Amino acid sequence: MLIDPDQLLDLTSELGFRLMCTGAEIYRVEESIQYVLRAYGVHTGEVFAIPNCVIVSLTDPSGHASTRVRRIPAHGTDISLLESYNEFCREITHTPIPVPDALARMDAIQTRHFVYPFPVLLLAYLVGGGFYSLFFGGTLRDGLCGAVCGVAIGLCLWVMDYLRANSFIRTLAGGAVAALCALVLVDTGLGDNMDFITIGALMILVPGIAFTNALRDIMAGDLISGTNKAVEALLIATAIALGTGFVLSAAQRL
């Protein structure tokens, strides 16, 4: 199969871009691109990925080197879409298909991908906040109040997304809203323990996946990426503390 190097670069850089945007680990992105390059008969390809950039280069039979650079925007984690792209990568590695067809299949994966509607996401925030409050020792009323705070966080994050706020500001606002909502519910007598209500709701914002991926990258030898993600997780944790602490401090003074 004759391969156009430019088309192959388009395919691999787009695959790397989409994998990164789903929250894939650095080693997964680099290995996937290398496997695809080898499947198409290219053994002179190189790939370098960090959380906000992926670079793919190869040398064609004439000795001409070409490179693609893709900037990775701020993103979350989508396990379902990640698995779909992993399966696609395994299929074309085992049975290579024409590059234009491979690009079309990636577009089809994105088109077919199911995204939960906003009311379902709010339901997830409600269940998460409520059960975390119960998990930490709260009463049934605390669980119900934690569920209300979870919904408030979901609405706050939706507004922050609409305003295109960065993750630090989103998290800071979410922590502040959670603390304020818990204060109001306890003061009105609907909740029993503000601590359990607040911590249950804040668990929704804790960057557990980001910190786990940071440690996995560090253990895999990707120190730059691991450090980058670890710092990001710590900044998010700081935003949670600042948002919550500001509201609680202001309430005590008032």
GIMO-V915758 format. One record per residue. N is the residue number from 1. RES is the residue in three letters. PHI is phi in whole degrees, 0 to 359 (NA if undefined). PSI is psi in degrees with one decimal (none if undefined). Layout:
# GIMO-V915758
N/RES/PHI/PSI  N/RES/PHI/PSI
This chain:
# GIMO-V915758
1/MET/NA/122.2  2/LEU/281/129.1  3/ILE/244/129.1  4/ASP/282/118.3  5/PRO/304/-36.7  6/ASP/294/-41.3  7/GLN/294/-39.3  8/LEU/295/-38.1  9/LEU/295/-39.5  10/ASP/299/-43.5  11/LEU/296/-50.8  12/THR/290/-39.5  13/SER/292/-35.8  14/GLU/291/-39.1  15/LEU/298/-46.2  16/GLY/299/-42.1  17/PHE/300/-45.8  18/ARG/289/-37.2  19/LEU/297/-43.8  20/MET/297/-38.8  21/CYS/290/-17.8  22/THR/272/-4.6  23/GLY/94/18.8  24/ALA/294/150.8  25/GLU/291/157.1  26/ILE/299/-45.0  27/TYR/297/-34.6  28/ARG/295/-43.0  29/VAL/297/-48.9  30/GLU/295/-43.3  31/GLU/294/-39.7  32/SER/298/-44.4  33/ILE/294/-41.7  34/GLN/298/-42.7  35/TYR/298/-41.5  36/VAL/294/-43.1  37/LEU/301/-44.9  38/ARG/292/-35.8  39/ALA/298/-30.1  40/TYR/265/14.7  41/GLY/84/15.2  42/VAL/255/114.8  43/HIS/249/8.1  44/THR/249/17.1  45/GLY/274/150.4  46/GLU/227/148.0  47/VAL/221/139.7  48/PHE/224/126.0  49/ALA/229/139.9  50/ILE/227/168.2  51/PRO/306/-27.6  52/ASN/244/16.3  53/CYS/197/143.5  54/VAL/226/131.6  55/ILE/238/127.9  56/VAL/234/133.2  57/SER/221/152.5  58/LEU/208/162.0  59/THR/243/124.5  60/ASP/280/172.1  61/PRO/302/-24.9  62/SER/279/-4.5  63/GLY/93/3.1  64/HIS/277/128.2  65/ALA/264/137.1  66/SER/229/151.4  67/THR/220/144.4  68/ARG/237/137.2  69/VAL/236/127.6  70/ARG/237/127.8  71/ARG/277/130.9  72/ILE/263/120.3  73/PRO/284/173.8  74/ALA/299/137.9  75/HIS/208/169.3  76/GLY/250/-144.1  77/THR/231/129.8  78/ASP/228/93.7  79/ILE/297/-39.6  80/SER/298/-47.4  81/LEU/292/-35.9  82/LEU/299/-44.0  83/GLU/296/-37.2  84/SER/296/-43.2  85/TYR/290/-33.4  86/ASN/298/-45.4  87/GLU/297/-41.0  88/PHE/299/-42.8  89/CYS/297/-42.2  90/ARG/296/-38.0  91/GLU/293/-47.6  92/ILE/284/-21.2  93/THR/289/-38.3  94/HIS/284/-40.7  95/THR/225/89.5  96/PRO/300/140.6  97/ILE/238/164.9  98/PRO/308/140.2  99/VAL/303/-44.2  100/PRO/302/-37.6  101/ASP/293/-37.6  102/ALA/296/-41.5  103/LEU/297/-39.4  104/ALA/294/-36.5  105/ARG/293/-36.3  106/MET/296/-40.5  107/ASP/296/-37.1  108/ALA/293/-37.5  109/ILE/299/-44.8  110/GLN/295/-38.7  111/THR/292/-39.5  112/ARG/281/-13.2  113/HIS/297/130.7  114/PHE/272/129.5  115/VAL/244/128.2  116/TYR/295/137.8  117/PRO/293/161.4  118/PHE/300/-40.3  119/PRO/300/-35.3  120/VAL/291/-38.9  121/LEU/297/-40.7  122/LEU/297/-37.1  123/LEU/297/-38.6  124/ALA/295/-41.9  125/TYR/299/-40.5  126/LEU/297/-49.4  127/VAL/295/-43.1  128/GLY/299/-50.6  129/GLY/298/-40.7  130/GLY/293/-48.0  131/PHE/286/-30.6  132/TYR/295/-39.3  133/SER/297/-40.7  134/LEU/293/-38.9  135/PHE/300/-37.8  136/PHE/277/4.6  137/GLY/109/9.3  138/GLY/285/162.8  139/THR/281/177.1  140/LEU/299/-39.8  141/ARG/295/-36.4  142/ASP/297/-38.7  143/GLY/297/-41.7  144/LEU/295/-39.9  145/CYS/292/-37.9  146/GLY/299/-36.5  147/ALA/296/-41.7  148/VAL/297/-42.5  149/CYS/295/-35.9  150/GLY/298/-42.4  151/VAL/297/-39.9  152/ALA/298/-40.1  153/ILE/297/-44.1  154/GLY/301/-43.3  155/LEU/294/-40.1  156/CYS/297/-45.3  157/LEU/295/-34.8  158/TRP/297/-42.8  159/VAL/296/-41.6  160/MET/296/-37.2  161/ASP/295/-40.4  162/TYR/298/-37.0  163/LEU/277/-2.1  164/ARG/60/41.0  165/ALA/283/151.9  166/ASN/284/171.8  167/SER/297/-33.1  168/PHE/295/-48.0  169/ILE/293/-40.2  170/ARG/302/-47.7  171/THR/291/-40.6  172/LEU/301/-45.8  173/ALA/294/-39.4  174/GLY/297/-42.4  175/GLY/297/-41.0  176/ALA/295/-42.8  177/VAL/295/-40.3  178/ALA/298/-46.2  179/ALA/295/-42.5  180/LEU/296/-42.8  181/CYS/296/-42.3  182/ALA/297/-41.7  183/LEU/300/-45.7  184/VAL/296/-43.0  185/LEU/294/-39.7  186/VAL/289/-42.0  187/ASP/296/-31.7  188/THR/276/-1.1  189/GLY/86/5.2  190/LEU/280/-27.0  191/GLY/245/155.9  192/ASP/261/-46.4  193/ASN/235/109.6  194/MET/295/-33.3  195/ASP/298/-48.2  196/PHE/293/-37.5  197/ILE/294/-45.7  198/THR/294/-48.5  199/ILE/294/-34.3  200/GLY/296/-43.2  201/ALA/290/-38.5  202/LEU/292/-22.9  203/MET/300/-25.0  204/ILE/297/-31.5  205/LEU/269/-12.6  206/VAL/297/128.8  207/PRO/278/62.0  208/GLY/294/-45.3  209/ILE/295/-41.6  210/ALA/299/-43.1  211/PHE/290/-38.3  212/THR/297/-44.7  213/ASN/296/-33.5  214/ALA/298/-45.5  215/LEU/294/-37.2  216/ARG/294/-39.7  217/ASP/295/-41.3  218/ILE/297/-44.7  219/MET/293/-26.1  220/ALA/278/-3.7  221/GLY/96/-0.6  222/ASP/271/76.8  223/LEU/292/-38.7  224/ILE/297/-49.5  225/SER/295/-42.6  226/GLY/298/-43.8  227/THR/296/-41.6  228/ASN/302/-48.2  229/LYS/291/-35.2  230/ALA/295/-42.1  231/VAL/296/-40.9  232/GLU/300/-43.6  233/ALA/296/-40.2  234/LEU/293/-36.9  235/LEU/295/-39.8  236/ILE/295/-41.9  237/ALA/298/-38.3  238/THR/296/-39.7  239/ALA/296/-39.5  240/ILE/300/-46.4  241/ALA/295/-42.0  242/LEU/294/-46.6  243/GLY/297/-45.3  244/THR/291/-45.2  245/GLY/297/-37.1  246/PHE/297/-45.6  247/VAL/293/-45.3  248/LEU/294/-38.7  249/SER/294/-43.9  250/ALA/296/-37.5  251/ALA/293/-38.1  252/GLN/294/-39.1  253/ARG/288/-31.3  254/LEU/281/none
